[in-house]
Amino acid sequence: MGFTFSAGVVFGEMALLDGSPRSAQVVAEEDSEIYRLSYGRFGKLCRENSGVAIKLLQNMAVVLSPRLRVRSEEMRMLEDG
């Protein structure tokens, strides 16, 4: 299964939130600029610059919320079906 992401898309956020190993690999199809923030460095960011960390978490919530809504609807359909 593959996905194509556009500029500015967040991926790998679950590993950042819970410290678990990443569950997928990413392959760039063209020259790309990627920023990686490890779980440990995120903890340091939270301690040293909480304002930036909060903004990052808010942005991740905006990404995760629609995904969770879709999955919730899928579960509801399976239960009703």
C-alpha positions in Angstrom: 0.0 0.0 0.0 1.4 3.4 -0.9 0.5 7.0 -0.4 1.6 10.2 -2.0 2.1 13.2 0.1 2.2 16.8 -0.9 4.4 19.6 0.5 4.0 20.3 4.2 2.5 17.0 5.1 3.4 15.4 8.4 4.1 11.7 8.6 5.6 9.5 11.3 3.8 11.5 14.0 2.7 8.4 16.0 6.3 7.5 16.8 7.0 11.0 17.9 4.0 10.9 20.3 4.5 7.5 21.9 8.2 6.7 21.3 7.5 3.4 19.5 9.4 2.4 16.4 8.1 3.9 13.2 5.6 1.7 11.4 6.4 2.6 7.8 9.1 3.6 5.4 9.1 6.7 3.2 10.7 6.9 -0.3 10.9 10.2 -2.0 10.1 10.1 -5.7 11.8 13.4 -6.3 14.3 15.7 -4.6 12.8 16.6 -1.2 13.6 18.3 2.0 12.6 16.3 5.0 12.8 17.3 8.7 13.1 14.5 11.3 12.4 15.1 15.0 13.2 12.2 17.3 11.2 11.3 20.4 14.1 12.3 22.6 14.7 15.7 20.8 10.9 16.3 21.0 11.2 15.9 24.8 14.0 18.4 24.9 12.0 20.8 22.8 9.1 20.5 25.2 11.3 21.3 28.1 13.2 24.2 26.4 10.7 25.8 24.2 7.2 24.7 25.2 5.5 27.3 22.9 7.0 25.7 19.8 6.2 22.2 21.1 2.6 23.2 21.7 2.3 24.6 18.2 3.7 21.4 16.8 1.3 19.3 18.8 -1.6 21.5 17.6 -0.6 21.0 14.0 -0.3 17.2 14.5 -3.8 17.2 16.1 -5.1 18.9 12.9 -3.6 16.1 10.9 -4.7 13.2 13.2 -8.2 14.3 13.8 -9.6 13.7 10.3 -7.8 10.4 10.2 -9.4 9.3 13.5 -12.9 10.5 12.3 -12.5 8.4 9.1 -11.6 5.3 11.1 -14.4 5.9 13.6 -16.9 6.1 10.7 -15.4 2.9 9.2 -15.9 1.1 12.5 -19.4 2.4 12.8 -20.2 1.1 9.3 -18.7 -2.3 10.1 -20.8 -2.5 13.3 -23.9 -1.6 11.5 -23.3 -3.7 8.4 
